[in-house]
Amino acid sequence: MRRIRANLLKIYAYKFFSEFYLIVPVLIPYYVSHGLNSTQVFTIQATYALAILLLEIPSGYLADVIGRRPTLILGAAFLPLGLAVYAFTDRFLTFVLAEAFIAVANSMRSGCESALIYDTLLELREAEYYKRYEGRAFLFTRVGTAASAVLGGAAALAFLRLPFLINIATSALLLPLALSLVEPQRTKRLARNPFLDILRITRFSLVHGEIRHLIFYAALIGSTSIIAIWASFLYYESLGISVGLFGVIFAVFQLASAFGSSRAHAIEKAIGMRKALTLPLLIGAIFVLAGLVRSVAVIRFIILYSFLWGLSTPLFLDLINRRIGSDIRATVLSVAMMAGSLAYVVLAPLFGRFVDASSLGRAFIVLGAGFLAGMTLVLVSLSRHHPGVFDTKGNDRRAAGDIPALSCRS
């Protein structure tokens, strides 16, 4: 039991170093220093987004078929490879290749890390504490992002390539961590036709009432959170805040999110799952506030938004995990992540176009109103048709095949 419990500490470290991107604050200047134009810059980022969309569900399925540990090992191998391509080449096409490698690495993690945590706790017979452990894991992720945002900018002051070189070394630590993981005992997915099996599980995820609504909930929060990160930088710029402070504010944003995730278990226990799931409605109100008021004082509410983002993540992951078997867990979680990515790919350009055609303030108001409407519909539907979602006691259906629909036989 001691060896399997060690998975939890190792996955914390894995999540920390997998999000420890010193390159993020200097990526745009790095592109510019190599003569790339705006079209090439956005093409590179579009390559990453497209690769994530294509790989999201297959990578989760891979984790269900070959195991969590081998999938994370694969991701650990691709991340330093992508960073090395960035560091030692200087052309547009090689940068596209670098983003493709990084996308493979991140898609291998998506869904797999949470599935590993839950399956480890199942073997330890401590699945009821999943929110607590997932919250801590999310905390390590956000702390890694925050620390790297500050350190990356500082390292670039020496020379622009230094953050990339340091990142190669930090990402290389992922491989020994992944190799040291212990595969939890679980039901493995077996299928004669993997492609049809992926389609079958995806259809199941979108047809099963409770899971479908939880996926919509996750997609709303996931997509708007990414839009809000980039929109917030536009907001800071409109306030005349120095670009030099952007990294510091971003770090505070990440730490607030980390704190929210770490308190998710305690908050849900104190106020109940129904109220805890309803708290993110405040996110929409904060977007509307940012649209109506242009003031430094609004930044504190943006930080509150990041807290709510962090709080919601362990909650909906726990609810999804409780409703699926171990043989399809990583695939279903990847469907949820893909839904968020797909929503972002659709909504982000629309948000940007609205900013260009009208104003940032009005775009925030529309985003906030849309979020409030969508989240209200999801919560009302869950409350009316699936009230059991709000009861996390005695409603744990985590073993494969406990519910006929969840067996999803190939």
Secondary structure, DSSP 8 states (H G I E B T S, - for coil): -HHHHHHHHHHHHHHHHHT--TTGGGHHHHHHHTT--HHHHHHHHHHHHHHHHHHHHHHHHHHHHH-HHHHHHHHHHHHHHHHHHHHH--SHHHHHHHHHHHHHHHHHHTTHHHHHHHHHHHHHT-GGGHHHHHHHHHHHHHHHHHHHHHHHHHHHTT-TTHHHHHHHHHHHTHHHHHHT-----------S-HHHHHHHHHHHHHHSHHHHHHHHHHHHHHHHHHHHHHHHHHHHHHTT--GGGHHHHHHHHHHHHHHHHHTHHHHHHHH-HHHHHHTTHHHHHHHHHHHH--SGGGHHHHHHHHHHHHHHHHHHHHHHHTTS-TTTHHHHHHHHHHHHHHHHHHHHHHHHHHHHHT-HHHHHHHHHHHHHHHHHHHHHHHHHH-GGGG--SS----STTSSHHHH---
